[in-house]
Amino acid sequence: MLSRNREYQILVENKLVKCFNIEKKNASWRKNARRLLCAKKIKVAIEQNSYNSKKFIKREVTKRLETALSKGIRIYIDCSYEPLMSPKECNKFAQQLCRLYGANKKATSPFSLNLVSFSQCGPLFQACQSKCDGFLNYKIGLYSAPASSITPENIEIVYLSPDAKEPLLSISENCAYVIGCLVDEHILKGQSQQEAKTKGCRAFRLPIQEFCYQCTTGRKSSPVLAINHVIDILLAYKKNGGDWKAALEFGLPRRFLK
């Protein structure tokens, strides 16, 4: 490994030192410009009494997530499919969980996120610890029990399945929504719908066929989505006041919108 002096000598020998110094100066200027802009924004916010420190914002986000966890609309991610998943699929699930948690964290009206039938000594747990920074500090419920064992009697358990016949036309506070943990590349036709039928629960699909026509051209059923895309769509639906078309266009992968 070359020392800094030797690297500088090589630059001089190759007559590149001038360009190097100019680039270094430009980088320093950009850094100072960003710092001044940030300071200016803070000053304006203070003058308008709208400035919030990072610590304050973090506390507010934590408070919002904790409130949602106990009182918000419940989303259950069913991890009972873990035995069917390869190590690669477990890792992909963990990555999707990171993304959906990040989206829920940013939402002004987040969901109550819960992992059910979740073993804290299985490969999914290990993947989440490995791929999700600070996983054990996530404001989510971790339950080894199935959804039916932790849901109050006045809350209806509803399964979200791409194979369901009925579209989900609204989201209700009186329902808890179950999403399978299988990643989108591991497709088991009718698995989640059969699970709902076995447990006597209703099953719905996202209303893609009704509100996003370009996604269903040439398809006999709704596309199978990653769990983070499902959450993105549901969060967008809540945020925009119930506009499925806008929510689907926001949350669906671009490849489905061509």
Backbone as CSV, one residue per row, in Angstrom:
resi,resn,N_x,N_y,N_z,CA_x,CA_y,CA_z,C_x,C_y,C_z
1,MET,0.850,-1.202,0.000,0.000,0.000,0.000,0.884,1.251,0.000
2,LEU,0.625,2.204,-0.898,1.434,3.407,-1.039,1.111,4.418,0.051
3,SER,2.163,5.129,0.514,1.957,6.198,1.480,1.373,7.408,0.767
4,ARG,0.865,8.369,1.539,0.289,9.573,0.934,1.348,10.367,0.164
5,ASN,2.560,10.434,0.745,3.635,11.173,0.065,3.958,10.560,-1.292
6,ARG,4.018,9.217,-1.305,4.330,8.533,-2.563,3.219,8.744,-3.588
7,GLU,1.940,8.689,-3.125,0.819,8.935,-4.025,0.918,10.338,-4.624
8,TYR,1.295,11.317,-3.777,1.436,12.694,-4.242,2.558,12.811,-5.268
9,GLN,3.673,12.108,-5.004,4.804,12.129,-5.939,4.401,11.576,-7.307
10,ILE,3.618,10.507,-7.269,3.160,9.910,-8.528,2.269,10.883,-9.291
11,LEU,1.400,11.591,-8.544,0.540,12.585,-9.182,1.366,13.699,-9.825
12,VAL,2.420,14.134,-9.116,3.299,15.182,-9.650,3.988,14.702,-10.913
13,GLU,4.492,13.463,-10.835,5.195,12.899,-11.988,4.288,12.799,-13.208
14,ASN,3.029,12.553,-12.969,2.084,12.407,-14.080,1.336,13.706,-14.382
15,LYS,1.815,14.784,-13.756,1.251,16.119,-13.992,-0.255,16.170,-13.705
16,LEU,-0.648,15.378,-12.691,-2.070,15.342,-12.342,-2.362,16.097,-11.056
17,VAL,-1.329,16.615,-10.418,-1.522,17.232,-9.111,-2.445,18.446,-9.178
18,LYS,-2.366,19.200,-10.279,-3.207,20.381,-10.421,-4.683,20.001,-10.443
19,CYS,-4.998,18.995,-11.250,-6.389,18.508,-11.324,-6.843,17.961,-9.980
20,PHE,-5.926,17.264,-9.307,-6.235,16.670,-8.002,-6.597,17.758,-6.993
21,ASN,-5.802,18.833,-6.960,-6.034,19.923,-6.016,-7.327,20.670,-6.327
22,ILE,-7.615,20.838,-7.622,-8.856,21.510,-8.021,-10.070,20.705,-7.568
23,GLU,-10.020,19.382,-7.773,-11.127,18.510,-7.365,-11.296,18.529,-5.852
24,LYS,-10.167,18.515,-5.145,-10.202,18.544,-3.683,-10.825,19.852,-3.195
25,LYS,-10.450,20.963,-3.854,-10.985,22.273,-3.505,-12.484,22.333,-3.774
26,ASN,-12.913,21.773,-4.901,-14.337,21.755,-5.244,-15.145,20.940,-4.238
27,ALA,-14.588,19.799,-3.823,-15.266,18.952,-2.835,-15.421,19.694,-1.520
28,SER,-14.369,20.417,-1.118,-14.418,21.198,0.114,-15.450,22.314,0.002
29,TRP,-15.512,22.951,-1.169,-16.490,24.024,-1.382,-17.914,23.489,-1.296
30,ARG,-18.154,22.330,-1.919,-19.502,21.738,-1.885,-19.905,21.391,-0.457
31,LYS,-18.957,20.876,0.310,-19.232,20.510,1.699,-19.601,21.747,2.514
32,ASN,-18.846,22.838,2.327,-19.136,24.081,3.042,-20.474,24.668,2.608
33,ALA,-20.790,24.551,1.319,-22.063,25.067,0.807,-23.238,24.325,1.429
34,ARG,-23.107,22.999,1.539,-24.173,22.204,2.168,-24.339,22.591,3.634
35,ARG,-23.219,22.814,4.300,-23.252,23.179,5.712,-23.939,24.534,5.912
36,LEU,-23.613,25.496,5.044,-24.223,26.821,5.135,-25.717,26.771,4.830
37,LEU,-26.097,25.957,3.838,-27.510,25.815,3.485,-28.299,25.213,4.636
38,CYS,-27.711,24.202,5.269,-28.360,23.558,6.416,-28.529,24.559,7.558
39,ALA,-27.480,25.351,7.824,-27.541,26.357,8.886,-28.605,27.408,8.586
40,LYS,-28.718,27.784,7.307,-29.713,28.772,6.898,-31.127,28.241,7.108
41,LYS,-31.344,26.961,6.750,-32.661,26.348,6.933,-33.036,26.295,8.408
42,ILE,-32.051,25.952,9.249,-32.298,25.890,10.691,-32.650,27.274,11.230
43,LYS,-31.922,28.300,10.762,-32.174,29.672,11.207,-33.589,30.111,10.840
44,VAL,-34.003,29.828,9.605,-35.354,30.185,9.155,-36.407,29.450,9.981
45,ALA,-36.154,28.153,10.240,-37.106,27.348,11.020,-37.242,27.885,12.439
46,ILE,-36.118,28.313,13.029,-36.149,28.874,14.380,-36.950,30.170,14.393
47,GLU,-36.733,31.009,13.377,-37.467,32.276,13.282,-38.961,32.044,13.122
48,GLN,-39.325,30.953,12.465,-40.741,30.636,12.243,-41.310,29.736,13.337
49,ASN,-40.505,29.485,14.362,-40.896,28.605,15.479,-41.297,27.213,15.008
50,SER,-40.628,26.738,13.955,-40.950,25.409,13.417,-39.745,24.464,13.453
51,TYR,-38.697,24.854,14.175,-37.487,24.024,14.209,-37.633,22.897,15.223
52,ASN,-37.310,21.694,14.789,-37.290,20.532,15.670,-35.932,19.859,15.562
53,SER,-35.321,19.579,16.684,-34.018,18.922,16.679,-34.166,17.469,16.251
54,LYS,-33.055,16.848,15.872,-33.078,15.444,15.466,-33.554,14.553,16.610
55,LYS,-33.145,14.894,17.838,-33.568,14.105,19.003,-35.077,14.190,19.188
56,PHE,-35.619,15.396,19.005,-37.065,15.585,19.156,-37.818,14.786,18.099
57,ILE,-37.345,14.870,16.846,-37.990,14.138,15.749,-37.946,12.639,16.005
58,LYS,-36.792,12.147,16.481,-36.642,10.719,16.767,-37.608,10.281,17.856
59,ARG,-37.755,11.109,18.901,-38.689,10.787,19.989,-40.122,10.742,19.477
60,GLU,-40.471,11.694,18.609,-41.829,11.743,18.070,-42.128,10.527,17.191
61,VAL,-41.152,10.119,16.383,-41.322,8.938,15.527,-41.508,7.691,16.382
62,THR,-40.672,7.567,17.421,-40.773,6.416,18.326,-42.130,6.381,19.011
63,LYS,-42.577,7.538,19.468,-43.876,7.630,20.140,-45.006,7.235,19.188
64,ARG,-44.909,7.710,17.938,-45.939,7.405,16.934,-45.991,5.908,16.638
65,LEU,-44.817,5.270,16.519,-44.766,3.835,16.239,-45.281,3.014,17.415
66,GLU,-44.960,3.438,18.632,-45.426,2.719,19.826,-46.944,2.816,19.958
67,THR,-47.482,3.988,19.651,-48.941,4.164,19.690,-49.612,3.297,18.628
68,ALA,-49.023,3.285,17.432,-49.576,2.472,16.341,-49.516,0.989,16.676
69,LEU,-48.425,0.572,17.317,-48.264,-0.845,17.647,-49.374,-1.333,18.565
70,SER,-49.798,-0.486,19.491,-50.829,-0.902,20.449,-52.251,-0.575,19.992
71,LYS,-52.401,0.480,19.160,-53.750,0.929,18.816,-54.049,0.982,17.316
72,GLY,-53.024,0.813,16.481,-53.217,0.955,15.043,-53.840,-0.267,14.383
73,ILE,-54.150,-0.128,13.099,-54.658,-1.261,12.315,-53.562,-2.314,12.228
74,ARG,-53.911,-3.534,12.538,-52.906,-4.596,12.630,-52.576,-5.219,11.277
75,ILE,-51.280,-5.349,11.037,-50.780,-6.118,9.905,-50.000,-7.293,10.476
76,TYR,-50.429,-8.502,10.149,-49.716,-9.704,10.592,-48.925,-10.275,9.417
77,ILE,-47.642,-10.457,9.604,-46.831,-11.143,8.601,-46.647,-12.575,9.088
78,ASP,-47.283,-13.491,8.384,-47.338,-14.898,8.796,-46.036,-15.609,8.434
79,CYS,-45.277,-15.977,9.458,-43.969,-16.618,9.249,-44.028,-18.139,9.356
80,SER,-45.237,-18.692,9.279,-45.371,-20.151,9.371,-44.822,-20.859,8.133
81,TYR,-44.524,-20.083,7.074,-43.965,-20.668,5.850,-42.445,-20.840,5.927
82,GLU,-41.870,-20.496,7.051,-40.407,-20.545,7.203,-39.788,-21.875,6.772
83,PRO,-40.386,-23.041,7.123,-39.774,-24.321,6.709,-39.677,-24.498,5.191
84,LEU,-40.486,-23.751,4.433,-40.479,-23.876,2.973,-39.442,-22.964,2.316
85,MET,-38.776,-22.139,3.114,-37.903,-21.102,2.564,-36.429,-21.480,2.661
86,SER,-35.706,-21.190,1.589,-34.260,-21.426,1.555,-33.549,-20.289,2.292
87,PRO,-32.261,-20.462,2.640,-31.510,-19.365,3.274,-31.544,-18.075,2.450
88,LYS,-31.458,-18.212,1.129,-31.500,-17.036,0.254,-32.842,-16.318,0.379
89,GLU,-33.918,-17.093,0.443,-35.252,-16.503,0.563,-35.455,-15.864,1.931
90,CYS,-34.869,-16.453,2.964,-34.931,-15.852,4.305,-34.238,-14.491,4.306
91,ASN,-33.098,-14.420,3.641,-32.367,-13.151,3.546,-33.164,-12.111,2.761
92,LYS,-33.821,-12.570,1.701,-34.616,-11.643,0.891,-35.814,-11.137,1.690
93,PHE,-36.415,-12.024,2.476,-37.518,-11.601,3.345,-37.042,-10.520,4.312
94,ALA,-35.864,-10.731,4.911,-35.321,-9.757,5.865,-35.111,-8.400,5.202
95,GLN,-34.627,-8.410,3.969,-34.423,-7.154,3.239,-35.754,-6.448,2.973
96,GLN,-36.775,-7.231,2.644,-38.105,-6.654,2.417,-38.681,-6.099,3.717
97,LEU,-38.404,-6.789,4.826,-38.867,-6.315,6.132,-38.225,-4.977,6.473
98,CYS,-36.930,-4.838,6.177,-36.234,-3.555,6.406,-36.935,-2.427,5.659
99,ARG,-37.265,-2.688,4.405,-37.879,-1.654,3.567,-39.278,-1.283,4.068
100,LEU,-40.072,-2.297,4.391,-41.438,-1.995,4.819,-41.454,-1.318,6.184
101,TYR,-40.498,-1.689,7.051,-40.422,-1.027,8.358,-40.025,0.436,8.183
102,GLY,-39.092,0.682,7.266,-38.690,2.057,6.980,-39.845,2.891,6.466
103,ALA,-40.657,2.307,5.574,-41.824,3.015,5.037,-42.849,3.283,6.135
104,ASN,-43.076,2.301,6.988,-44.033,2.457,8.090,-43.552,3.512,9.084
105,LYS,-42.238,3.541,9.286,-41.628,4.503,10.213,-41.825,5.942,9.735
106,LYS,-41.786,6.148,8.428,-41.928,7.492,7.859,-43.385,7.941,7.784
107,ALA,-44.303,6.998,7.858,-45.724,7.318,7.669,-46.270,8.149,8.827
108,THR,-47.152,9.086,8.505,-47.796,9.881,9.554,-48.848,9.063,10.294
109,SER,-49.374,8.040,9.618,-50.350,7.145,10.240,-49.908,5.699,10.001
110,PRO,-48.935,5.218,10.794,-48.368,3.885,10.560,-49.297,2.756,10.993
111,PHE,-48.983,1.562,10.515,-49.697,0.353,10.921,-49.055,-0.242,12.170
112,SER,-49.784,-1.141,12.794,-49.229,-1.985,13.851,-48.652,-3.223,13.172
113,LEU,-47.330,-3.278,13.058,-46.676,-4.392,12.360,-46.349,-5.514,13.337
114,ASN,-46.673,-6.750,12.936,-46.443,-7.899,13.809,-45.986,-9.108,12.999
115,LEU,-44.957,-9.786,13.493,-44.543,-11.063,12.917,-45.167,-12.159,13.763
116,VAL,-45.982,-13.014,13.156,-46.658,-14.087,13.894,-46.137,-15.445,13.427
117,SER,-46.309,-16.450,14.285,-45.727,-17.784,14.043,-44.229,-17.629,13.768
118,PHE,-43.615,-16.751,14.551,-42.223,-16.350,14.332,-41.334,-16.947,15.415
119,SER,-40.400,-17.787,14.999,-39.473,-18.418,15.941,-38.236,-17.549,16.117
120,GLN,-37.890,-17.249,17.353,-36.712,-16.426,17.622,-35.433,-17.252,17.710
121,CYS,-35.495,-18.449,17.177,-34.267,-19.254,17.081,-34.170,-19.916,15.704
122,GLY,-34.987,-19.434,14.762,-34.998,-20.010,13.419,-34.213,-19.180,12.418
123,PRO,-34.143,-19.642,11.177,-33.375,-18.938,10.136,-33.921,-17.556,9.780
124,LEU,-35.241,-17.356,9.885,-35.793,-16.030,9.601,-35.303,-15.003,10.616
125,PHE,-35.287,-15.402,11.876,-34.801,-14.507,12.934,-33.331,-14.175,12.718
126,GLN,-32.542,-15.184,12.388,-31.116,-14.967,12.139,-30.900,-14.034,10.947
127,ALA,-31.704,-14.219,9.898,-31.593,-13.356,8.715,-31.969,-11.915,9.054
128,CYS,-33.011,-11.749,9.859,-33.442,-10.400,10.249,-32.382,-9.703,11.092
129,GLN,-31.764,-10.449,11.995,-30.692,-9.871,12.806,-29.502,-9.467,11.945
130,SER,-29.231,-10.275,10.934,-28.076,-10.027,10.068,-28.317,-8.877,9.091
131,LYS,-29.525,-8.823,8.511,-29.800,-7.864,7.436,-30.453,-6.563,7.903
132,CYS,-31.130,-6.599,9.054,-31.865,-5.416,9.526,-31.120,-4.774,10.687
133,ASP,-30.509,-3.647,10.441,-29.742,-2.956,11.474,-30.658,-2.541,12.625
134,GLY,-30.328,-2.991,13.842,-31.140,-2.654,15.007,-32.462,-3.383,15.058
135,PHE,-32.526,-4.581,14.492,-33.790,-5.322,14.388,-34.490,-5.485,15.737
136,LEU,-33.734,-5.798,16.777,-34.344,-6.031,18.087,-34.927,-4.757,18.697
137,ASN,-34.585,-3.609,18.132,-35.155,-2.343,18.600,-36.328,-1.880,17.737
138,TYR,-36.668,-2.664,16.717,-37.817,-2.322,15.876,-39.089,-2.270,16.731
139,LYS,-39.948,-1.316,16.432,-41.234,-1.215,17.120,-42.256,-2.088,16.391
140,ILE,-42.050,-3.399,16.503,-42.956,-4.377,15.906,-43.224,-5.476,16.922
141,GLY,-44.332,-6.175,16.741,-44.642,-7.296,17.614,-43.998,-8.576,17.103
142,LEU,-43.393,-9.331,17.993,-42.787,-10.620,17.645,-43.513,-11.706,18.430
143,TYR,-44.237,-12.576,17.725,-45.060,-13.588,18.392,-44.780,-14.972,17.823
144,SER,-44.569,-15.920,18.701,-44.423,-17.308,18.255,-45.793,-17.914,17.956
145,ALA,-46.841,-17.313,18.521,-48.215,-17.797,18.332,-48.776,-17.316,16.992
146,PRO,-49.789,-18.013,16.464,-50.437,-17.569,15.215,-51.323,-16.358,15.459
147,ALA,-51.776,-15.749,14.375,-52.594,-14.532,14.466,-53.864,-14.747,15.288
148,SER,-54.480,-15.910,15.141,-55.750,-16.181,15.824,-55.619,-16.161,17.342
149,SER,-54.418,-16.432,17.850,-54.216,-16.509,19.303,-53.984,-15.150,19.946
150,ILE,-53.659,-14.133,19.162,-53.316,-12.831,19.748,-54.273,-11.719,19.320
151,THR,-55.320,-12.088,18.597,-56.253,-11.084,18.084,-57.497,-11.007,18.959
152,PRO,-57.893,-9.805,19.400,-59.123,-9.659,20.192,-60.337,-10.188,19.431
153,GLU,-61.342,-10.613,20.163,-62.524,-11.222,19.549,-63.292,-10.253,18.647
154,ASN,-63.196,-8.963,18.929,-63.950,-7.984,18.127,-63.224,-7.580,16.840
155,ILE,-62.051,-8.164,16.599,-61.280,-7.875,15.389,-61.346,-9.075,14.445
156,GLU,-61.759,-8.828,13.198,-61.827,-9.902,12.203,-60.472,-10.087,11.527
157,ILE,-60.036,-11.327,11.413,-58.784,-11.634,10.717,-59.084,-11.840,9.237
158,VAL,-58.384,-11.087,8.399,-58.577,-11.134,6.949,-57.243,-11.452,6.288
159,TYR,-57.271,-12.357,5.318,-56.042,-12.712,4.592,-55.959,-11.922,3.292
160,LEU,-54.766,-11.437,2.993,-54.513,-10.799,1.702,-53.817,-11.809,0.811
161,SER,-54.476,-12.160,-0.288,-53.960,-13.195,-1.181,-54.172,-12.795,-2.636
162,PRO,-53.157,-12.929,-3.488,-53.334,-12.608,-4.912,-54.292,-13.565,-5.613
163,ASP,-54.584,-14.707,-4.968,-55.469,-15.709,-5.567,-56.931,-15.529,-5.166
164,ALA,-57.201,-14.595,-4.246,-58.576,-14.389,-3.782,-59.448,-13.826,-4.903
165,LYS,-60.718,-14.156,-4.862,-61.649,-13.681,-5.889,-62.123,-12.258,-5.614
166,GLU,-62.328,-11.944,-4.333,-62.870,-10.628,-3.976,-61.761,-9.589,-3.824
167,PRO,-61.981,-8.362,-4.338,-60.998,-7.290,-4.162,-61.156,-6.609,-2.802
168,LEU,-60.065,-6.137,-2.267,-60.094,-5.352,-1.032,-60.427,-3.912,-1.414
169,LEU,-61.608,-3.451,-1.053,-62.052,-2.121,-1.476,-61.899,-1.065,-0.392
170,SER,-61.646,-1.506,0.847,-61.420,-0.547,1.933,-60.628,-1.222,3.047
171,ILE,-60.022,-0.399,3.884,-59.276,-0.895,5.042,-60.043,-0.498,6.292
172,SER,-60.282,-1.458,7.170,-61.103,-1.210,8.352,-60.301,-1.369,9.643
173,GLU,-60.602,-0.523,10.616,-59.981,-0.637,11.938,-60.474,-1.877,12.674
174,ASN,-61.556,-2.456,12.189,-62.125,-3.651,12.821,-61.554,-4.939,12.243
175,CYS,-60.543,-4.806,11.386,-59.924,-5.980,10.765,-58.419,-5.989,11.011
176,ALA,-57.861,-7.191,11.045,-56.408,-7.380,11.067,-56.053,-8.118,9.786
177,TYR,-55.011,-7.688,9.112,-54.695,-8.189,7.773,-53.442,-9.061,7.800
178,VAL,-53.590,-10.266,7.278,-52.500,-11.248,7.281,-51.847,-11.308,5.906
179,ILE,-50.517,-11.203,5.898,-49.730,-11.326,4.668,-48.734,-12.459,4.873
180,GLY,-48.634,-13.368,3.916,-47.668,-14.463,4.017,-46.242,-13.966,3.882
181,CYS,-45.303,-14.616,4.561,-43.908,-14.164,4.536,-43.148,-14.664,3.314
182,LEU,-43.784,-15.480,2.479,-43.095,-15.987,1.292,-42.699,-14.838,0.379
183,VAL,-41.456,-14.826,-0.060,-41.004,-13.763,-0.959,-41.601,-13.995,-2.339
184,ASP,-41.617,-12.928,-3.147,-42.357,-12.979,-4.410,-41.825,-13.996,-5.414
185,GLU,-40.549,-14.421,-5.270,-40.026,-15.385,-6.238,-40.398,-16.828,-5.872
186,HIS,-40.909,-17.007,-4.647,-41.328,-18.340,-4.208,-42.855,-18.370,-4.231
187,ILE,-43.411,-18.753,-5.347,-44.862,-18.694,-5.533,-45.485,-20.071,-5.317
188,LEU,-46.365,-20.150,-4.328,-47.141,-21.365,-4.098,-48.591,-21.029,-4.421
189,LYS,-49.035,-21.458,-5.574,-50.357,-21.110,-6.077,-51.448,-21.494,-5.086
190,GLY,-52.247,-20.495,-4.667,-53.402,-20.732,-3.813,-53.100,-21.016,-2.359
191,GLN,-51.828,-20.934,-1.943,-51.450,-21.308,-0.581,-52.129,-20.420,0.466
192,SER,-52.031,-19.097,0.302,-52.599,-18.185,1.301,-54.128,-18.225,1.296
193,GLN,-54.713,-18.422,0.125,-56.172,-18.523,0.045,-56.662,-19.787,0.750
194,GLN,-55.945,-20.879,0.566,-56.299,-22.134,1.227,-56.137,-22.012,2.736
195,GLU,-55.094,-21.289,3.146,-54.854,-21.055,4.576,-56.035,-20.318,5.196
196,ALA,-56.529,-19.310,4.493,-57.677,-18.544,4.983,-58.921,-19.422,5.081
197,LYS,-59.130,-20.243,4.064,-60.299,-21.130,4.041,-60.246,-22.128,5.186
198,THR,-59.065,-22.688,5.428,-58.887,-23.667,6.504,-59.223,-23.060,7.866
199,LYS,-58.883,-21.786,8.050,-59.084,-21.126,9.341,-60.396,-20.358,9.413
200,GLY,-61.214,-20.492,8.383,-62.522,-19.847,8.396,-62.468,-18.334,8.286
201,CYS,-61.455,-17.824,7.596,-61.288,-16.370,7.432,-61.574,-15.955,5.988
202,ARG,-61.978,-14.733,5.826,-62.169,-14.206,4.477,-60.819,-13.848,3.861
203,ALA,-60.756,-13.928,2.532,-59.525,-13.577,1.810,-59.848,-12.548,0.734
204,PHE,-58.975,-11.578,0.602,-59.135,-10.535,-0.411,-57.812,-10.333,-1.148
205,ARG,-57.910,-9.851,-2.360,-56.720,-9.454,-3.120,-56.715,-7.936,-3.247
206,LEU,-55.549,-7.364,-3.478,-55.497,-5.932,-3.753,-56.267,-5.656,-5.046
207,PRO,-56.998,-4.554,-5.127,-57.876,-4.304,-6.290,-57.111,-3.812,-7.522
208,ILE,-56.108,-4.573,-7.916,-55.277,-4.186,-9.058,-56.075,-4.266,-10.358
209,GLN,-56.872,-5.324,-10.497,-57.661,-5.502,-11.723,-58.693,-4.391,-11.899
210,GLU,-59.178,-3.852,-10.791,-60.231,-2.838,-10.854,-59.689,-1.420,-11.077
211,PHE,-58.481,-1.143,-10.573,-57.993,0.239,-10.585,-56.681,0.453,-11.337
212,CYS,-56.051,-0.621,-11.766,-54.771,-0.475,-12.464,-54.768,-1.421,-13.662
213,TYR,-55.476,-1.037,-14.696,-55.751,-1.925,-15.822,-54.493,-2.381,-16.559
214,GLN,-53.502,-1.495,-16.679,-52.298,-1.854,-17.434,-51.516,-2.981,-16.772
215,CYS,-51.757,-3.190,-15.457,-51.030,-4.243,-14.736,-51.580,-5.628,-15.024
216,THR,-52.821,-5.699,-15.473,-53.467,-7.001,-15.639,-53.613,-7.402,-17.100
217,THR,-53.067,-6.601,-18.003,-53.141,-6.945,-19.426,-52.397,-8.250,-19.686
218,GLY,-53.101,-9.225,-20.230,-52.473,-10.514,-20.515,-52.343,-11.415,-19.306
219,ARG,-52.911,-11.004,-18.154,-52.827,-11.816,-16.940,-54.197,-12.377,-16.578
220,LYS,-54.199,-13.565,-16.025,-55.442,-14.168,-15.568,-55.676,-13.895,-14.088
221,SER,-54.649,-13.425,-13.381,-54.782,-13.144,-11.953,-53.922,-11.944,-11.595
222,SER,-54.063,-11.480,-10.359,-53.256,-10.359,-9.890,-51.803,-10.785,-9.752
223,PRO,-50.850,-9.871,-9.984,-49.439,-10.223,-9.820,-49.102,-10.487,-8.363
224,VAL,-48.128,-11.357,-8.144,-47.653,-11.644,-6.790,-46.621,-10.582,-6.430
225,LEU,-46.831,-9.913,-5.291,-45.982,-8.793,-4.898,-45.132,-9.126,-3.680
226,ALA,-44.005,-8.448,-3.569,-43.186,-8.531,-2.362,-43.949,-7.871,-1.216
227,ILE,-43.680,-8.312,0.012,-44.449,-7.791,1.150,-44.239,-6.288,1.350
228,ASN,-43.054,-5.784,1.023,-42.833,-4.342,1.188,-43.663,-3.530,0.192
229,HIS,-43.909,-4.088,-1.002,-44.756,-3.390,-1.970,-46.218,-3.378,-1.507
230,VAL,-46.650,-4.465,-0.882,-48.020,-4.517,-0.347,-48.197,-3.436,0.716
231,ILE,-47.226,-3.325,1.626,-47.304,-2.318,2.685,-47.248,-0.909,2.102
232,ASP,-46.391,-0.698,1.099,-46.314,0.618,0.446,-47.679,1.035,-0.097
233,ILE,-48.369,0.089,-0.722,-49.685,0.377,-1.313,-50.711,0.692,-0.225
234,LEU,-50.722,-0.111,0.834,-51.680,0.107,1.924,-51.422,1.434,2.640
235,LEU,-50.151,1.770,2.852,-49.810,3.048,3.487,-50.236,4.224,2.607
236,ALA,-50.000,4.095,1.297,-50.383,5.161,0.363,-51.900,5.332,0.336
237,TYR,-52.636,4.217,0.401,-54.101,4.267,0.422,-54.595,5.020,1.657
238,LYS,-53.973,4.736,2.805,-54.355,5.439,4.035,-54.039,6.928,3.942
239,LYS,-52.874,7.226,3.399,-52.404,8.614,3.351,-53.231,9.483,2.416
240,ASN,-53.622,8.919,1.258,-54.306,9.750,0.255,-55.829,9.778,0.412
241,GLY,-56.313,9.197,1.491,-57.748,9.283,1.754,-58.602,8.267,1.028
242,GLY,-58.000,7.158,0.588,-58.782,6.078,-0.004,-58.792,6.023,-1.515
243,ASP,-57.753,6.537,-2.149,-57.650,6.503,-3.614,-56.791,5.304,-4.022
244,TRP,-57.458,4.211,-4.412,-56.726,2.990,-4.761,-55.866,3.176,-6.004
245,LYS,-56.366,3.888,-6.973,-55.615,4.067,-8.223,-54.264,4.739,-7.946
246,ALA,-54.299,5.828,-7.190,-53.064,6.544,-6.858,-52.151,5.687,-5.990
247,ALA,-52.745,4.941,-5.057,-51.948,4.091,-4.161,-51.237,2.983,-4.932
248,LEU,-51.943,2.379,-5.877,-51.357,1.303,-6.679,-50.263,1.832,-7.602
249,GLU,-50.507,2.976,-8.196,-49.493,3.563,-9.078,-48.246,3.961,-8.295
250,PHE,-48.431,4.307,-7.025,-47.294,4.661,-6.173,-46.512,3.430,-5.727
251,GLY,-47.234,2.381,-5.308,-46.577,1.255,-4.665,-46.173,0.098,-5.553
252,LEU,-46.804,-0.042,-6.716,-46.471,-1.167,-7.593,-45.102,-0.975,-8.240
253,PRO,-44.335,-2.050,-8.402,-43.057,-1.958,-9.121,-43.278,-1.445,-10.540
254,ARG,-42.320,-0.690,-11.046,-42.447,-0.071,-12.373,-42.677,-1.100,-13.478
255,ARG,-42.150,-2.320,-13.288,-42.281,-3.327,-14.358,-43.740,-3.708,-14.600
256,PHE,-44.608,-3.505,-13.609,-46.021,-3.822,-13.775,-46.803,-2.675,-14.409
257,LEU,-46.189,-1.515,-14.525,-46.898,-0.337,-15.014,-46.564,-0.001,-16.456
258,LYS,-45.770,-0.846,-17.103,-45.387,-0.590,-18.492,-46.547,-0.890,-19.440
